[in-house]
Each structure stands twice: as structure tokens, then as C-alpha cells.
Amino acid sequence: MNKILNILIVALVIFIFAGCGARPPQPYGPLPTKAQVEWQQMEMNMFCHFGPNTFTGNEWGDGTEPEDLFAPTDLDCRQWVEVARQAGMKGIILTAKHHDGFCLWPNPCSQHTVAQSQWRNGKGDVLRELSDACHKRNVAFGIYISPWDRHDPTYGTPEYNKNFVATLRSAHEHYGPIFEQWFDGANGEGPNGKRQEYNWKEFNETVLEKHPNAIIFSDVGPGCRWVGNESGAAGRTCWSTLDIDGFAPGTGLPVTDTLNRGNVHGQRWVPAETDVSIRDGWFYRSTEHPKSLKQLLRIYYTSVGRNSLLLLNVPPDTRGRIASEDSLRLVELRAALDDIFSNNLMHQGHIVTHHARNRHFGPQHLTDNCFDTYYATPEKQTTDQIEIAFDKSVTFNRVVLQEYIPLGQRIQQFHIDILSDNGQWRTIVDETTVGYKRIVPVATVTTTRVRVVIDQSFACPVLSEMGLYLDNYLNDSDVEDI
Ligand code: FUL
């Protein structure tokens, strides 16, 4: 009897210890919602600026454009969706209403819509066609609806806010699910020379009422924030946390540098979204051409590679199709990215870490290609070294690190060393934040040993994935400033 009791006690102790070992790290700081994590994992989405400006060549319409101006000759939203899919983009956001006030759907709250135009005898509906095409092909659908309206005569009065809420409701009721609502902060004058005081609280509530998981973009979130520029670059230091109390989109936004880098101790999780156009302008113009593959790769590194989501604008032309030069460039971009990131050189090496929490959170998770499993150190251990030793030397120029963000953004400072021929460690780069994804471009190096040294972290580091890659599409000189 005693023997059985002893065995039971030993079994219990083993069970308790094994259980403790499997205990995950405590979360740190503000955390993303499940929807924000899924949004971040999309990495790259397509923005489509389309409307009267497509036909005038203007960037901002003044609201006096006749409805008949909007006359795409061969609209094919399924083509937009296929282009996005081929580029590996997971969602599309359409300018359903830009500052000129023209609505690409028959919005019952407006007399300035496709329904008042002769296009398809007033029966056309771009939101219907694009949302159907997206949902059919498993591409998420999002909308940009500009609060600034240069056409609506009520703009500048409390009446306008009511009208805008009804406009939002009309779009959100009929074309969902909608994964992202894009609120442009621009707040200029309306047709009567007045500015509007926007009721952001009600606007946000209206969106969330219908789509509680929608990510609301604005200068200051709440779902995600503007990155502070339109050139495609998040901060080299980029926190997903931001202080938003006391700030508002448009006129009351924090300084752009803060939007670019976030706040290290920010109170809310409001990750950066980098919106940039494949061409010079936001709307299509036959005189402009898409950026080069090299430029787009650089943008990828300074956005997705800096803990931000890339929202790349690809404007449909006057036919209502994406021009072939743009779609070909996107195919090239996808092929290059797939090629660069298909071969993680870490698989050829042997990983040694100094402070693995235990076997449940060991270094094997760094290269298992699974975001939800991760490497972690013990709770109080906030520094570490992850060393990779190779039998045969490897050549690389990109280092990828990913934090498991459902437990917060933790790493503050890290550097990367390689073992030189003289047997000495040499630091090749010193960096700050990681976040959901950090791609560190380094000058091409060949070595048998690499180590990532985590110098400072607010809580024990929790790393989901790690990789060493070789990019042969850009020269070292192309990336030396990023
Ligand atoms: C800006 C707008 O004024 C531009 O026209 C464009 O839509 C861009 C994405 O946002 O604030």
C-alpha cells in the first residue's frame, strides 16, 4: 500500500513540474486583440484609389465633378482580386468615397453617387462587384470612406455627422464582412467654406456595431495607426504601442515622428500601417508608371520588415482595370519575395541558446514555420544569445526576427554578431525593436557562426520565428541606408 502511495506521490510531483514547465510567459504591456493579430499577419494588402479623379487626373476632386464623369469602360473587379492574390496580398481596401464626395455605391444618403450617373444606366455598384469578388476568392474586403466631403452641402454643420453615420451604416450593412475601415484624417473646407467637427466616437461605434472585429484605421487608431508619411517607411524603431488619449485624427494628431515610431510605453496597442502608392499619385494617370522592383523591395523592408503592415495602392485605370505594367510588377515582387524567403539558412545550422525556458519553449520553435509556437527564456531572464553554428559557411544579408505579439512587444535592444576569420566576434548591426516582424538588412557576409544577442527586453523575450536569408535582388548599396 505504502509503495503505491509513494508511486502516486512521485507521479504527482512529476506531473506538477511538467505542468509548470509548460506554463507560458506572462503577457507584458498592452496586448493586441485577436483581430489585430490576424490583421498583422496579413502583412501586405492592396489599396485601390478609384473614382472621379481617375477620369480627371486630379488627386483631389473639388466636389463639382458631374456624376457622368465616372464612366469606367470595362470594369472588372475580379481582375483586381486576381492581381491582389497573385501578389500575395490578403485584402483590398477601396476608396468608396474620396474627398470629392462621390459614392461608388448607390448610397441612399447622397445624391452624388453611381446611381445618379449614366454609367450602366445608374444601376452600377462598384462596392457590390468588388466585395462579391473578394468574398468569393477569400480576399478580405475593406473600405475607405472620407469624412472630408467637398460636395455635401451639409458639411460643416451637425447635420453632416448624422449623414456620415448613415453613409457608414449603408456601406457596412450591405457589403460585409468588412475587415478594415479606413478613416482619412483630412479635414478641409466643404462647399460652404466651413470645416466639420467630426464625431469620431460615433463614427467608430457605427463601424463596430456592424463589424465588431473590423480594424479601424485613422491617424491614431483605434485598430491601427497612420505611419506618419506616405513614402513607405515605418520607423527603424517601431513600437506597436501608442498613447492616444487627448489625440484625435486629422487636426489633433501626435507629431508624425511619434506615429512613425510609436510610444515605447504607449498605453494602447495601435500598430502602424504603411500606406504608399505603387505610382507617384494615389489615382491612376496614364503619364505615371509603377515603381521599380528595387523600390518596391525597399518599401517591403521598411514596412513589413519594420513591424508594420504594408497597404500598397494599385490604382485601377479608366477602364476599371489594373494596368498590366502594375500587375506584372506585382508578380515580379511576389516572385522575388518568395525566392528570397524560401531558403532559411538556419536549417543548415545548429542553434544554441543560453537560457531556454525549458524544452516546451526551446529553440526548435524558432524555425518551425509556425507563428503560434515560440522560443522563450525564463520569466526573469531578459537577455539572451541565440547562436547558430554551421559546418559549412553560409552567406546571408537579411536577418528575420518575429516576436510572438499576443504576449506583447518586449524587445528593446539587440545586436547581431558574426564570427570573423580571425576567430573574433564582430558586430554587424545594432538595432532596437522587433515586434511582429523585423527584417534587418545587413551587408552580405559569409561566416560559420552567427549570434543574435538580446541586450534589453522589458520582459523575457518570446520569439516566434527567426531566419537568415540571402537577397540577390538588391545590392548592399541599395539598402545601406535602411
Ligand atoms: C490622404 C488623402 O488626402 C489622399 O488623397 C489619399 O487618399 C491618401 C491615402 O490619404 O490623406
Boltz pocket constraint, residues with backbone or C-beta under 6 A from the ligand:
constraints:
  - pocket:
      binder: B
      contacts: [[A, 59], [A, 60], [A, 184], [A, 185], [A, 186], [A, 275], [A, 282]]
      max_distance: 6.0
